Amino acid sequence: MILTTHAAVGATLATLVPSNPILGFAIGFGSHFILDGIPHWDYKLKSSKRNKQKPLTNDIIIGKDFYNDLMKIGFDAIFGLTLSLLVLGTAQHQSILIITCGALGGMAPDFLQFVYFKWRHEPLTSLQKFHIWMHAKTGLNDRPLLGIFSQIAIIAIVFVLFKV
């Protein structure tokens, strides 16, 4: 899933506990793995080095491509947080804190994945194994239109289910 989807779902679920931002972060964090279990599309990162047979050796190579990827990832994260704040803050009048905590929790596992790539120690190794285990074994990367539409649909369904 892209970060926008993780942020929007995490933020929406966090609004279920409006007086507990730590629990809101945790709910967002947990939602990340559930979403990653759904076959989905991800945008390509040119700095990514993947090994399907040994996924614990995947890495991000810091170089020219990394900085372009970082801008793409940054835009995705900021867009997801902004969308969450605009929709949830306006429609539900939720606090900025709870929305932000849920959105950040929803995106945190992917950030921690990058940390794992650069520092392969516990508890990050166990978290990375869990992340890989939860991740859908099939994806939609070869069908980007369906993949993008499905993530828009997931966000819309979550917003509707939680009466945003």
C-alpha positions, 0 to 999 in steps of 0.5 A: 500500500502507499503511505496515503492509504496507510495514513488515511486508514490509520487516522480514521481508526484512531478517531475511535479513541479520540482521548487516547493518542497513544492508543490511536497511534497503536491502532494505526500501526496495527492497521498497517499490517492488515492493509499490507495483507490485501493484494495491492499496488506500490509505486516503484522505488528506483533505489530499492534492491529486492531479493524475492528469495531472501527478502530480509536482504532487501535494501534501499541504496542511498545515492542519486535515485534515493533522493528522488525516491525520498521526494516521492515518499515525502509527497505521499506521506504529506498528502496522506496526512493532509488528506486525513486532517482535511477530511477527518478534521472537517467532517468529524471535528476530530483533534489534530493530535489524534488524526496525526497520531493515527496517520503516523502510526499507519505509516510508521512500519514502512519508516521502520522498514527503512531503519531496518535496512540500515540497522539490522538488529532486534527488535527491527529484525523481528518486526521486518519478519512479521511485516514480510509475513503479513504482506500479500504474496500477490500484488497489483504492481503489474496492474497500476490502474486497478491498484490505484483504484483499489486503494482509493476504494479502500480509503472511501470505504473506511471513510464511509464505514466510520461515517466521515 
